[in-house]
Amino acid sequence: MSTLRTVLIDDQPLELEDLAGLLTDFEAIEVVATFNDPLLAAAYLNQNEVDLLICDIEMPQLKGTDLVKILAKVPALVFCSSHPAYALEAFDLNALDFLRKPVNEERLAQCIEKVRQHQTWWTEEAHKHASLPTDNTIYIKVDGYFQQVQLDELLFIEACGNFCKFKIKNQRISVAYGVISFYDELLQNHGFLRCHRSYLVNEKHVHKFNSQHLLVEEDEIPLGKKYVDTINNRLLGNKFKAYR
């Protein structure tokens, strides 16, 4: 399993520093950002893919329990607080765990293992139920539901750590559990091309491309150097020299 891209939020600088220090001992964790200001954190979380959020609750600018309500997508969530009375509210917000301050390494290890097991289970469930029936559809697991996706309407898939974004024609982006290598293998004989380590595209919807990008509908998708020959062979049928 890949590392969990983790964001830490706490308005107390020393407590934030201590938690970040404890997490350096866990290979499963990659702390990508830390914030004392929850509003800055919210802006970051709404613009970046994150696997795990460990968040304080009592903060002057915005309570942690209120912060998660304004996020476009909530990653795996763990709350931290010196007040155990917040635990019930935390779990009502689907937190995977509640850490009471001061956090010790043993308790933190239990929390990280719980998060890893949760992520592994969801990924396995997503892969288990993503199959190709004869009607050219797949089912992906989104927010606890199995969502049917018509492959002809699927424009591209973007990797986001342990998740994938599914861009479907005339629909909002769906975010499903599962790694892109799984979907690459699943869809390679169904008109989908790996054009970048983070992207799969539906070749029927590629309108134009050059040596660096493909245009799929209105989205510009990066083209990795190692995939240029494959893209040229599939889309041009060896009629033109590969772009360099």
C-alpha positions in Angstrom: 0.0 0.0 0.0 1.3 3.5 -0.8 2.0 6.1 1.8 -0.9 8.1 3.2 -0.6 11.8 2.2 -1.3 13.5 5.5 -2.3 17.0 6.6 -2.0 18.1 10.3 -4.0 21.0 11.7 -3.5 22.5 15.2 -3.5 26.1 16.3 -0.9 25.3 19.0 2.5 25.4 17.2 4.3 23.2 19.8 1.6 20.5 19.8 1.6 20.5 16.0 5.4 20.1 16.0 5.2 17.3 18.5 2.6 15.4 16.5 4.6 15.8 13.3 7.7 14.6 15.1 5.9 11.4 16.3 4.6 10.7 12.8 8.2 10.6 11.3 8.5 7.1 12.8 5.7 5.8 10.7 6.6 4.7 7.2 3.0 4.6 6.1 2.6 8.4 6.7 3.9 11.2 4.5 3.1 14.6 6.1 2.6 16.9 3.2 1.4 20.0 5.0 0.9 21.4 8.5 -1.3 24.3 9.5 -1.9 26.5 12.5 -4.7 28.3 10.7 -7.7 26.1 9.8 -8.9 28.5 7.1 -5.6 28.1 5.3 -5.8 24.4 5.8 -9.3 24.3 4.3 -8.1 26.1 1.2 -5.2 23.6 0.8 -7.5 20.6 1.3 -10.0 21.8 -1.3 -7.2 22.2 -3.9 -5.0 19.1 -3.2 -5.5 15.4 -2.9 -5.0 14.2 0.7 -5.5 10.7 2.2 -5.5 11.5 5.9 -6.4 14.6 7.9 -5.5 14.7 11.6 -7.2 17.8 13.1 -7.5 19.6 16.4 -11.0 20.6 17.4 -10.9 23.8 19.5 -9.3 26.5 17.4 -10.2 30.2 17.5 -10.7 30.8 13.8 -12.7 27.7 13.1 -13.5 24.5 15.1 -12.2 21.4 13.5 -15.6 19.9 13.5 -16.9 22.8 11.5 -13.9 22.8 9.2 -14.7 19.4 7.8 -18.2 20.5 6.9 -16.9 23.1 4.4 -14.5 20.7 2.6 -15.4 19.6 -0.9 -14.1 16.1 -0.1 -13.2 14.8 3.4 -10.2 12.5 3.5 -9.9 9.8 6.1 -10.4 11.8 9.3 -8.9 11.7 12.8 -9.6 14.3 15.4 -7.3 15.3 18.3 -8.4 17.1 21.4 -7.8 17.4 25.1 -11.5 17.3 25.7 -13.0 13.8 25.5 -16.5 15.3 25.4 -15.9 16.0 21.7 -15.5 12.3 20.9 -19.2 11.7 20.1 -19.4 14.6 17.7 -16.2 13.5 16.1 -17.6 10.0 15.4 -20.8 11.5 14.2 -18.7 13.2 11.5 -17.4 9.8 10.4 -14.0 10.2 12.1 -12.0 7.0 12.1 -10.5 7.7 15.5 -10.3 10.3 18.3 -7.0 11.0 19.9 -6.9 12.5 23.3 -4.1 15.0 23.9 -1.3 14.6 24.8 -0.9 12.0 22.2 1.5 9.2 22.9 3.3 7.0 20.4 1.6 3.8 21.3 -1.9 5.2 20.9 -0.9 6.9 17.7 0.4 3.6 16.3 -3.0 2.1 17.0 -4.7 5.0 15.2 -2.4 4.7 12.1 -3.0 1.0 11.9 -6.8 1.5 12.1 -6.6 4.1 9.2 -4.4 1.7 7.1 -6.8 -1.1 7.6 -9.7 1.1 6.6 -8.0 2.3 3.5 -7.0 -1.2 2.5 -10.5 -2.6 3.0 -12.1 0.1 0.9 -9.6 -0.4 -1.9 -10.1 -4.2 -1.9 -13.9 -3.6 -1.9 -13.6 -1.2 -4.8 -11.5 -3.7 -6.8 -13.7 -6.6 -5.9 -16.8 -4.9 -7.3 -15.3 -3.2 -10.3 -15.9 -5.7 -13.1 -16.8 -5.5 -16.7 -20.3 -6.9 -17.5 -21.4 -7.5 -21.1 -23.2 -4.1 -21.4 -19.9 -2.2 -21.4 -20.3 -0.7 -17.9 -18.4 -0.9 -14.7 -19.4 -0.2 -11.1 -17.3 2.0 -8.9 -17.7 2.5 -5.2 -18.4 6.2 -4.4 -19.4 7.4 -0.9 -20.7 4.0 0.1 -22.7 3.4 -3.0 -22.0 1.3 -6.1 -22.2 3.7 -9.1 -22.7 2.5 -12.6 -20.4 4.0 -15.2 -21.0 3.7 -19.0 -17.5 3.2 -20.5 -18.6 5.2 -23.6 -19.3 8.2 -21.4 -16.1 7.9 -19.3 -13.6 10.5 -20.5 -10.6 9.8 -18.3 -9.5 8.6 -14.9 -7.0 10.5 -12.8 -5.0 8.9 -9.9 -5.2 10.5 -6.5 -3.2 8.3 -4.2 -5.5 5.5 -3.0 -8.4 7.0 -4.9 -9.2 7.7 -8.5 -11.2 10.6 -10.1 -13.6 9.5 -12.8 -14.5 12.3 -15.3 -17.8 11.3 -16.9 -19.4 13.2 -19.8 -21.9 15.8 -18.6 -21.5 14.7 -15.0 -19.7 15.9 -11.9 -16.4 14.2 -11.1 -16.8 11.0 -9.1 -14.1 10.0 -6.6 -13.8 6.3 -6.0 -11.5 4.1 -4.0 -8.9 2.1 -5.9 -5.5 2.7 -7.5 -5.0 3.5 -11.1 -2.9 0.5 -11.9 -6.0 -1.7 -11.2 -8.2 0.3 -13.6 -5.4 0.3 -16.2 -5.4 -3.5 -16.3 -9.2 -3.7 -16.1 -9.8 -1.3 -19.1 -6.7 -1.8 -21.3 -8.8 -3.9 -23.8 -11.7 -1.5 -23.7 -10.4 1.6 -25.5 -8.5 3.2 -22.6 -4.9 4.3 -22.8 -2.4 5.0 -20.1 -0.9 8.4 -21.2 0.7 9.3 -17.9 1.5 7.7 -14.5 -1.6 9.5 -13.2 -4.0 9.3 -16.1 -6.0 6.9 -18.2 -7.9 8.3 -21.2 -10.7 7.0 -23.4 -9.2 7.1 -26.9 -12.6 7.8 -28.4 -12.7 11.2 -26.7 -9.2 12.4 -27.6 -9.8 15.3 -29.9 -6.1 16.3 -30.5 -2.7 15.8 -29.0 1.0 16.7 -29.2 4.1 15.5 -27.5 3.1 16.9 -24.1 -0.7 16.9 -23.9 -3.9 15.3 -25.0 -7.2 17.3 -25.3 -10.1 15.3 -23.9 -13.3 17.4 -24.3 -12.2 20.6 -22.5 -9.5 19.0 -20.3 -5.8 19.1 -21.2 -4.3 15.8 -20.0 -0.5 15.5 -19.6 1.3 13.0 -21.8 4.3 11.4 -20.2 7.5 10.8 -22.3 7.4 7.0 -21.7 3.9 6.8 -23.2 4.4 8.9 -26.4 5.1 5.9 -28.7 2.2 4.0 -27.4 -0.2 6.9 -27.8 1.1 7.6 -31.4 0.8 3.9 -32.4 -2.8 3.6 -31.0 -4.1 6.9 -32.2 -2.2 7.4 -35.4 -1.9 3.7 -36.5 1.8 4.1 -37.3 1.0 6.5 -40.1 3.1 9.3 -38.8 6.4 9.6 -37.1 6.2 9.9 -33.3 6.3 13.4 -31.8 9.5 14.3 -30.0 
